[in-house]
Amino acid sequence: MKRLLLAMGLALSLGACGFHLQDGASIPPTLAGIRVEGSGPAGGSLAQAVARALEREGNYQQKTGPVLRIDNAGISQRVISISPASGAALEFLNTLRADISVVGADGKTLLPPQPLLVENSFSFNSASPLATNEQQNAAQRQMLRQAAQQILARVLNSPRFRAAKP
């Protein structure tokens, strides 16, 4: 039951966040066929999340397309709340950091590198410690989706690319 409520809450919060591409119409011509590359411990996972979001909207990567670079991507976690009774960690803060940039097919910088920071906290019931790993994985998946949405919003709404729209 708790998982169902959690899933419903996540679905509602992600659906209500306001970011949505409309049938690829938001992708400017200069970014058509954009490829996504990532580096760092979380770079591959984040690049895949961004590429999937673009594909859902009709953008398919092309070898001759520009490159959205996600460099030095990593996720860290720290304890932010401890139970006074048991000394067990109750709440964690996940932090995702990366640098994003866009490079044209000709190698010229279209969007200079800029930092990305996404932070999410999550807690768990200390009476059920086995659920901690699954909750942590779900929190990190949600963080990757949020980071992907932020990256797309930043890139697609950049004045550099908005000016290029017909």
RAHURA-V330371 format. One record per helix or strand. SS is the DSSP state (@ for helix, = for strand). FROM is the first residue (numbers start at 1). LEN is the number of residues. If there is no record, write none. Layout:
ss->SS from->FROM len->LEN
ss->SS from->FROM len->LEN
This chain:
ss->@ from->2 len->14
ss->@ from->29 len->3
ss->= from->35 len->4
ss->@ from->43 len->14
ss->= from->67 len->16
ss->= from->89 len->15
ss->= from->109 len->15
ss->@ from->131 len->26
ss->@ from->159 len->4
